Amino acid sequence: MRAQERRQAILDILRRSGGPVSASALAEQFSVSRQIIVGDIALLRASGAAVSATPRGYVILPAATGL
């Protein structure tokens, strides 16, 4: 899976999740390091995605679920 595809899949997972999703859980799902996921989230945020970090993981902000 290419990086752009992984980032889109991360957004899809966050949209469908009922709560926060940890970087470790995402890393395990995509067979990459936690740091790769952290970088992906940073790039998603830089491109305008409304991803927020909580103590329990990442979430899409409620107003942004229609992205």
C-alpha positions in Angstrom: 0.0 0.0 0.0 1.3 3.4 -0.9 1.6 6.2 1.6 -1.3 8.2 0.1 -3.6 5.2 0.1 -2.7 4.5 3.7 -3.5 8.1 4.7 -6.9 7.8 3.0 -7.5 4.5 4.8 -6.6 6.2 8.1 -9.2 8.9 7.5 -11.8 6.2 6.6 -11.1 4.3 9.8 -11.3 7.5 11.9 -14.6 8.4 10.3 -16.1 5.0 11.0 -14.8 4.5 14.5 -17.0 5.1 17.4 -14.2 6.7 19.4 -10.5 7.4 19.5 -8.1 5.2 17.6 -4.6 4.9 18.9 -1.5 5.3 16.7 -0.3 1.9 17.9 -3.6 0.3 16.7 -3.3 2.0 13.3 0.4 1.0 13.0 -0.4 -2.6 13.7 -3.3 -2.6 11.2 -1.0 -1.2 8.4 2.2 -3.0 9.5 4.2 0.1 9.9 5.7 1.9 12.8 3.8 4.1 15.2 6.1 7.0 14.0 4.9 6.5 10.4 1.3 6.9 11.6 2.2 10.0 13.6 3.8 11.4 10.4 0.8 10.5 8.3 -1.5 12.3 10.8 0.7 15.4 10.6 0.5 15.3 6.8 -3.3 14.9 6.9 -3.6 17.8 9.3 -1.4 19.9 7.1 -3.6 19.1 4.1 -6.7 20.3 6.0 -8.1 17.2 7.6 -9.8 17.9 10.9 -8.0 15.2 12.9 -7.6 15.8 16.6 -5.3 14.0 19.1 -6.8 12.9 22.4 -5.1 11.1 25.3 -6.8 7.9 24.0 -6.0 8.3 20.3 -7.0 10.2 17.1 -10.5 11.3 16.2 -12.1 13.2 13.4 -13.7 16.4 14.7 -17.5 16.1 14.7 -18.1 19.1 12.3 -15.7 17.4 9.8 -17.3 14.0 9.5 -18.6 14.9 6.0 -15.0 15.2 4.6 
